[in-house]
Amino acid sequence: MSFENENGIGLNSGAGIDRNEAVLKPEQVEALLTISALLNSDLNAGRVLRDLLVQICALFHADRAAVFLREKLPLAEENKDVSEARRQDIGRVLCAASTGLSQEYLESLIAFYERKEFRQLQSQRRPVYIADARQDQRLNGLREINSREGFRTMLTLPLLHREVLIGTIILYHDQSHTYTEQETRLLSIFANQAALAITNARMYEAARQREREAAQLAEAGRVFNASLRTREVLNRVVRTVGGCLGNSAVVYILQEGSDEAYPVAFYSDAVHEGEIKVASPVKDGHPVKLGSGAIGKSMQSGVPFLLRDPAEILKSIPFLSKSEAVNSLLCVPLKTRGRIIGTLLAYKVTYGMPGKPLEEDQLGLAQALAERAAVAIENARMYEAEKREQRVKDEFLTLVSHELNTPLTNLKGYNQLLSKKLDAANTRVPGEPPNRAVEGLRHFTGIIGGQIDRLQYLVTDLARIPQIETGQLELKLAPALLLPLVQEEVQRVEQSLKASGGPAPRHKFEVTARKNNLMAEVDLAAFFRVIHNLLINAVKFSPNGGLIRVDLSPGPSQMVKISVSDSGIGISELDLPHIFERFYKASSQPNRANGLGLGLYISQNLIQAMHGRLIATSEEGKGSTFMILLPQYGTPQPPADNQQLPDWL
């Protein structure tokens, strides 16, 4: 289909053209208007082309027709980073629509186009008229099949978009046929309109595809991050990728401290005769060395690749078999935080059946999926590693608390025994001076007893941490009057401060109650521990002494409120949101942040286990107030998270 006739005369010189300047017939004008409306009425390329061929054949009395297109849209000129060769390479030739032509002929013509003809059409950009397709020497290789098809005359119209050939329309006549110059000119105009309409339809479909991919990526991100269990995340990744790209997917993960990657997750929905017969690489578990083979090289270089040659795929990927007939494979590295943790494979198993292979255009989607998958996998691995580390810590704390309890109990017993003996030895005869040595020892036993009590509090706190973390904290709740309990613990703290052996206490304690009969269901030991923690914190963070107030009153929503207030150094805005976190110690007062940072963490969890809440308010330099809210005994107990607190709290 050269652009000159066999005598070297161009199309416009008259070969096959009647120069009669006849005006178009009314039916032709009507058909052209119909075609123009058709080209602008639909953005579905398939429907447009099918209807287009029907109208063309009716308008020009063609017996058959076909549309051939390049599979890709031409790249825009603004893509500066793309080479001219890449811009001109818009894919293979495809038959987009046809009528009256055999599949054998269409395949032969596609092969003819691929060999040379599209390059010539691209350079000339003019219609090509063939008077006798059965004899024309320019159609070597097609004349025999043209004869079998039974047509004689052909007219090829180039479809141009921005001077780039995107396809052709070919009209066939079984008998010799000529076109007037007017018809040829109108056909050329019409072909340009058709090229624009086809491009718009394909651009619309490309935009729709981008929207679908964006939706797929959004859904993939949601699915990947819906769990923090590594095994579940991996399964979600391969199922999602296998559904979006090809029909099968595998994840390889680099082993920590090694140069080997192992297949850890696999999915396929490639069904053949009712069964999924694809071999799972995870079951075999054969590792891939970094830099070895296609997978290893991809992980080493960080570069994705697409394979479409079945022989090359079988050679590169060890776990695939010939029977699966994989027609394409994408391999994308899993990168996160600047390092490669593995690779993601997506491939298409066909079992020898026709199937559209994966395309280069899908590399972008694959990379975006791999980025999201890598982040989700790494987050899950880090979370599980932290949980494992935390379990080790909790087991250690449980062991330490268990091992410390016995010697502390023995120490406390011996100290009490020594105290009793000293009391007996200090019995004085009237008129005799006191035994100062015995009194001194008695004072020291009081100090030792206070420190043993403090150690036992710490050991009890350590033992409670694993119970809190595993949700196994169990308390024995019983109704109790709160005022006597608070007064008892305040007296105990006052006595411990006096017996501590340090300077005289500079703190005063005041307990007030707006109602003396306020009751709540509490665990006595846990309640005493919380009040003790709050009182000791008030003392610790009031280094200059002062009044520590404990107030009991009815709270909001049928709650009981117990507040412990001091006028000490307060808590900074930076620290306040974190004071109930485990092992957190205030950064603004490092010299006062002694201890393990467990008191408030444990206190909050103990109060929550009693269906209450612990809240803190503070202003740096002006003191702090900690409020315990507990349901009043005999009132309904809504979940703590649903309790609404007034603004003044």
Buried (B, 14 or more C-beta within 10 A) or exposed (E): BBBBBBEEEEBEEEBBBBEEEEEBEEEBEEBBEBBBEBBEEBBEBEBBBBBBBBBBBBBBEBBBBBBBBBBBBBBEEEEEEEEEEEBEEBBEBEBBBBBBBEEEBBEBBBEBBEEEBBEBBBEBEBBBBBBBBBEBEBBEEBBEBBEEBEBBBBBBBBBBBEEBBBBBBBBBBBEEBBBBBBBBEBBBEBBBBBBBBBBBBBBBBEEEEEEEBEEBBEEBBEBBBEBBEBEEBBBBBBBBBBBBBBBBBBBBBBEEEEBBBBBBBBBBBBEBEEEBBBBBBBEEEEBBBBEBEBBBBBBBEEEBBBBBEBEEBBEBBEBBEEEBBBBBBBBBBBBBEEEBBBBBBBBBBBBEEEBEBBBEBBBEBBBBBBBBBBBBBBBBBEBBEEEEEBEEBBEEBBEEBEEBBEEBEEBBEEBBEBBEBBEEEBEEEEEEEEBEEBEEBBEBBBBBBBBBBEBBBBBBBBBBBBBBBEEEBEBEBEEBEBBEBBBEBBEBBBEBBEBBEEEEBEBEBEBEBEEEEBBBBBBBEBBBBBBBBBBBBBBBBBEEBBBBBBBBBEBEBEBBBBBBBBBBBBBBEEBBEBBBEBEBBBEBBEEBBEBBBBBBBBBBBBBBBBBBBBBBBBEBEEBBBBBBBBBBBEEEBEEBEEBEBEEEE
